[in-house]
Amino acid sequence: MKSTSASGGTGTKKVKTGKRFKWSNDMIADLLRLRFTNSDVKHRLEAAQTKTQTALAWQYFASVLSQSQGVVITREQVSQKYRKLKC
C-alpha cells in the first residue's frame, strides 16, 4: 500500500500548497468577456474537438487572462471558475 506525503512520497495524489486563489469581480468580468465576445479565445474553445485541443484552448485562455490581469492564473483555475459560474 502506497502512501502520500508532502515531502515527495511515492503516491500519485497532488498535495495542495499555498493559499487559495481569490477572484476579483474585475477578473470574473474579464473571464466572461473573453469567453463570450467574438475573440480568439471563444473560437479556440468552440473549435476544440479532442481532449488535447480543449486543454490547449483552456491554457491559451488562462494565458490571455493572466496577461490582461497582470497575475498568473492556471488553466485549472480558469476552467474550474468557469464551470462554477455556469451552475
C-alpha positions in Angstrom: 0.0 0.0 0.0 1.5 3.3 -1.1 1.2 6.5 1.0 1.4 10.1 0.0 3.4 12.6 1.9 4.0 16.3 1.5 7.8 15.6 1.2 7.5 13.7 -2.0 6.2 10.2 -1.2 5.5 7.5 -3.8 1.8 8.1 -4.1 0.1 9.9 -7.0 -2.0 12.4 -5.1 -1.2 16.1 -5.5 -0.5 18.0 -2.4 -2.0 21.5 -2.4 0.4 24.2 -1.4 -0.1 27.9 -0.9 -3.2 29.9 -0.5 -6.5 29.6 -2.4 -6.8 31.9 -5.4 -9.1 34.9 -4.9 -11.1 36.0 -7.9 -12.0 39.7 -8.0 -15.1 41.0 -9.7 -12.9 42.5 -12.4 -11.2 39.2 -13.1 -14.6 37.4 -13.4 -15.9 40.1 -15.7 -12.7 39.7 -17.9 -13.1 35.9 -17.9 -16.7 36.2 -19.1 -15.9 38.9 -21.7 -13.0 36.8 -23.1 -15.2 33.7 -23.2 -18.2 35.2 -24.9 -17.1 38.1 -27.1 -16.1 37.3 -30.6 -12.4 36.6 -29.8 -9.7 34.1 -30.5 -10.4 32.6 -27.0 -14.0 31.9 -27.9 -13.1 30.4 -31.3 -10.4 28.1 -29.8 -12.7 26.8 -27.1 -15.6 26.2 -29.5 -13.5 24.6 -32.2 -11.7 22.1 -29.9 -12.6 18.6 -30.8 -10.2 16.5 -28.7 -9.1 16.5 -25.1 -5.7 17.8 -26.1 -7.2 20.7 -28.2 -9.6 21.5 -25.3 -6.7 21.6 -22.8 -4.6 23.8 -25.1 -7.6 26.1 -25.6 -8.1 26.5 -21.8 -4.3 27.0 -21.4 -4.5 29.8 -24.0 -7.5 31.3 -22.2 -5.5 31.3 -18.9 -2.6 32.9 -20.6 -4.7 35.7 -22.1 -6.5 36.3 -18.9 -3.2 36.3 -16.9 -1.7 38.9 -19.2 -4.8 41.2 -19.0 -4.9 40.9 -15.2 -1.2 41.0 -14.5 -1.4 37.9 -12.3 -0.6 34.2 -13.0 -3.8 32.2 -13.4 -3.6 28.5 -14.3 -5.6 26.5 -16.8 -7.2 24.6 -13.9 -8.2 27.8 -12.1 -9.8 29.3 -15.2 -11.7 26.1 -16.2 -12.9 25.5 -12.6 -14.1 29.1 -12.1 -15.9 29.0 -15.5 -17.7 25.7 -14.6 -18.7 27.0 -11.2 -20.1 30.2 -12.7 -22.2 28.3 -15.2 -24.1 26.4 -12.5 
